[in-house]
């Protein structure tokens, strides 16, 4: 077992229940297929790295997420770990990730959202290195939230913070400092939540498809971009 867990928080790519805001524009089936391309890029970028164990925390709890990942990356899926999300709110589910990592004996954990397929291995390496000298590392999202959070232990940086608002990052930093925890930030990225975000991602991948090859290939087939 590695000292670090990289945990991707994700859902099963089911039409009608995946990225519903974007689905209202491009269609439920299309957005589910796009999200599966996000997962494909993430699993191939981060699976099989000896610096950390790649883990998946998924919803809904009854789905067979391991089989899904095996279809996307059959060579490395067996090396990964899988556990269902717990909690009714996002903050509770994030807190549970760190509690799980503590229980498993990891020295540090990073939780990564699945809405930034353009995130690079270099960014994850920066975040791991930041935890050598800090208690908390955050990857800011342009909307005021964060796409990545890393800690050594399951500190409560979630209670009283309204998730999915533009104040999340600022309030999380304030909560950490209130608990006398040191904080470092890594690269700022944008989440893919709305159609303008997808348009921006399409332009980014047109310039450099290596950032997310499966996503770039899928976008190239989408009728809305033709």
C-alpha positions as CSV (number, residue, x, y, z in Angstrom):
1,X,0.0,0.0,0.0
2,X,1.3,3.5,-0.9
3,X,1.4,6.2,1.7
4,X,-0.9,8.4,-0.3
5,X,-4.5,7.8,-1.5
6,X,-5.7,9.7,-4.5
7,X,-9.5,9.4,-4.3
8,X,-11.7,10.4,-7.2
9,X,-15.2,11.3,-6.2
10,X,-17.5,10.3,-9.1
11,X,-20.9,8.9,-10.1
12,X,-22.0,6.2,-12.4
13,X,-22.6,7.7,-15.9
14,X,-26.3,7.1,-16.1
15,X,-28.4,9.2,-18.5
16,X,-30.7,11.6,-16.6
17,X,-28.7,11.5,-13.4
18,X,-25.3,12.7,-14.6
19,X,-24.4,16.4,-14.9
20,X,-28.0,17.4,-15.3
21,X,-27.4,21.1,-16.0
22,X,-25.2,20.3,-19.0
23,X,-27.7,17.5,-19.9
24,X,-30.5,20.1,-20.4
25,X,-28.5,21.6,-23.2
26,X,-26.8,18.6,-25.0
27,X,-29.1,15.8,-23.9
28,X,-29.0,13.2,-21.1
29,X,-27.4,10.4,-23.1
30,X,-24.8,12.6,-24.7
31,X,-23.7,14.1,-21.4
32,X,-23.5,10.6,-19.8
33,X,-21.2,9.5,-22.7
34,X,-19.2,12.7,-22.3
35,X,-18.8,12.1,-18.5
36,X,-17.6,8.5,-19.2
37,X,-14.9,10.0,-21.4
38,X,-13.9,12.2,-18.4
39,X,-13.6,9.0,-16.3
40,X,-11.6,7.3,-19.1
41,X,-9.1,10.2,-19.1
42,X,-8.8,10.3,-15.3
43,X,-8.3,6.5,-14.9
44,X,-5.6,6.4,-17.6
45,X,-3.8,9.4,-16.3
46,X,-3.7,8.4,-12.7
47,X,-4.0,4.6,-12.6
48,X,-0.9,2.5,-12.0
49,X,1.2,5.3,-10.5
50,X,3.4,4.0,-7.6
51,X,3.3,7.3,-5.9
52,X,-0.2,6.8,-4.7
53,X,-3.1,4.3,-4.7
54,X,-5.9,5.4,-7.0
55,X,-9.3,5.0,-5.3
56,X,-12.8,5.7,-6.4
57,X,-15.7,6.8,-4.1
58,X,-18.8,6.5,-6.1
59,X,-22.6,7.0,-6.2
60,X,-25.1,5.4,-6.4
61,X,-24.0,2.9,-3.7
62,X,-25.6,-0.1,-5.4
63,X,-23.8,0.3,-8.7
64,X,-20.9,-2.0,-9.8
65,X,-18.3,0.7,-10.2
66,X,-15.3,-1.7,-10.3
67,X,-16.8,-3.3,-13.4
68,X,-17.2,0.1,-15.0
69,X,-13.6,1.1,-14.4
70,X,-12.5,-2.4,-15.6
71,X,-14.1,-1.7,-18.9
72,X,-12.3,1.6,-19.2
73,X,-8.8,0.4,-18.0
74,X,-8.7,-3.4,-17.8
75,X,-4.9,-3.5,-17.2
76,X,-5.0,-1.5,-13.9
77,X,-8.5,-1.7,-12.5
78,X,-7.7,-4.5,-10.2
79,X,-5.0,-2.4,-8.5
80,X,-7.5,0.3,-7.5
81,X,-9.8,0.6,-4.5
82,X,-13.5,1.3,-4.5
83,X,-16.0,2.4,-1.9
84,X,-19.4,4.0,-2.0
85,X,-20.0,7.6,-1.0
86,X,-21.6,8.2,2.4
87,X,-23.6,11.2,3.5
88,X,-26.5,13.2,2.2
89,X,-24.5,16.4,1.5
90,X,-21.3,16.9,-0.4
91,X,-19.4,18.1,2.6
92,X,-20.4,14.9,4.5
93,X,-19.3,12.8,1.6
94,X,-16.0,14.6,1.3
95,X,-15.4,14.2,5.1
96,X,-16.1,10.5,4.8
97,X,-13.3,10.1,2.2
98,X,-10.7,11.4,4.7
99,X,-12.2,9.3,7.5
100,X,-12.0,6.2,5.2
101,X,-8.3,7.1,4.3
102,X,-7.5,7.4,8.0
103,X,-9.1,4.0,8.8
104,X,-7.2,2.4,5.9
105,X,-3.8,3.6,7.3
106,X,-2.9,6.2,4.6
107,X,-0.6,9.0,5.8
108,X,-2.3,11.5,3.5
109,X,-5.2,11.6,1.1
110,X,-6.2,13.8,-1.8
111,X,-9.8,13.9,-3.1
112,X,-10.2,14.9,-6.7
113,X,-13.4,15.9,-8.4
114,X,-14.3,14.2,-11.7
115,X,-15.4,17.4,-13.5
116,X,-11.9,18.6,-14.5
117,X,-10.6,16.0,-17.0
118,X,-7.9,18.4,-18.0
119,X,-6.1,18.1,-14.7
120,X,-2.6,16.9,-15.1
121,X,-0.4,14.5,-13.3
122,X,2.0,17.4,-12.6
123,X,-0.7,19.1,-10.6
124,X,-1.3,16.0,-8.5
125,X,2.5,15.8,-7.9
126,X,2.5,19.4,-6.8
127,X,-0.3,18.7,-4.4
128,X,1.4,15.7,-2.9
129,X,4.6,17.7,-2.5
130,X,2.7,20.5,-0.9
131,X,1.6,18.1,1.9
132,X,5.3,17.6,2.8
133,X,5.2,21.1,4.3
134,X,1.5,22.0,4.8
135,X,-1.5,20.5,6.6
136,X,-3.9,21.2,3.8
137,X,-3.6,21.6,0.0
138,X,-6.4,23.0,-2.2
139,X,-6.8,23.2,-6.0
140,X,-9.0,26.2,-6.5
141,X,-11.8,26.2,-9.1
142,X,-12.6,29.4,-11.0
143,X,-16.2,29.4,-9.7
144,X,-15.0,29.9,-6.1
145,X,-15.0,26.2,-5.1
146,X,-12.2,23.6,-5.3
147,X,-11.6,20.6,-7.5
148,X,-9.0,19.1,-5.2
149,X,-8.5,18.9,-1.5
150,X,-5.6,17.1,0.3
151,X,-5.0,16.5,4.1
152,X,-3.0,14.3,6.4
153,X,-6.0,13.6,8.6
154,X,-9.8,13.9,8.5
155,X,-10.0,17.5,9.8
156,X,-13.5,19.0,9.6
157,X,-13.3,21.6,6.9
158,X,-16.9,21.1,5.9
159,X,-19.3,21.8,8.7
160,X,-21.2,25.1,8.2
161,X,-19.8,25.6,4.7
162,X,-22.5,25.9,2.0
163,X,-21.1,23.7,-0.8
164,X,-21.5,24.5,-4.5
165,X,-21.3,28.3,-3.8
166,X,-18.7,30.9,-4.8
167,X,-17.6,31.2,-1.1
168,X,-16.5,27.6,-0.6
169,X,-12.8,28.0,-1.2
170,X,-12.6,31.2,0.9
171,X,-14.6,29.6,3.8
172,X,-12.6,26.4,3.6
173,X,-9.3,28.3,4.0
174,X,-10.7,30.3,6.9
175,X,-11.9,27.0,8.6
176,X,-8.4,25.5,8.2
177,X,-6.7,28.6,9.6
178,X,-9.2,28.7,12.5
179,X,-8.0,25.2,13.3
180,X,-4.4,26.4,13.0
181,X,-3.8,24.3,9.9
182,X,-1.4,25.6,7.2
183,X,-2.7,25.8,3.7
184,X,-1.1,25.7,0.2
185,X,-2.8,26.2,-3.1
186,X,-2.0,24.6,-6.4
187,X,-3.1,25.3,-10.0
188,X,-6.5,26.9,-10.6
189,X,-8.8,25.1,-13.0
190,X,-12.4,25.3,-14.3
191,X,-15.1,22.7,-13.7
192,X,-17.2,21.5,-16.6
193,X,-20.7,22.2,-15.3
194,X,-22.5,24.4,-17.9
195,X,-22.4,24.5,-21.7
196,X,-20.0,27.5,-21.8
197,X,-17.6,25.4,-19.7
198,X,-17.8,22.6,-22.3
199,X,-17.2,25.1,-25.1
200,X,-14.1,26.3,-23.3
201,X,-12.9,22.8,-22.7
202,X,-13.4,22.0,-26.4
203,X,-11.2,25.0,-27.4
204,X,-8.5,23.9,-24.9
205,X,-8.4,20.4,-26.2
206,X,-8.4,21.6,-29.8
207,X,-5.1,23.2,-28.9
208,X,-3.8,20.3,-26.8
209,X,-5.7,17.0,-27.0
210,X,-3.1,15.3,-24.8
211,X,-4.7,16.9,-21.8
212,X,-7.7,14.6,-22.1
213,X,-7.5,12.4,-25.2
214,X,-10.7,10.5,-24.6
215,X,-12.7,13.6,-23.9
216,X,-11.2,15.4,-27.0
217,X,-12.1,12.4,-29.2
218,X,-15.6,12.3,-27.8
219,X,-16.2,16.1,-28.3
220,X,-15.0,15.7,-31.9
221,X,-18.0,13.4,-32.5
222,X,-20.6,15.6,-30.9
223,X,-23.1,17.1,-33.3
224,X,-23.4,20.2,-31.3
225,X,-19.9,21.2,-32.2
226,X,-20.2,20.4,-35.9
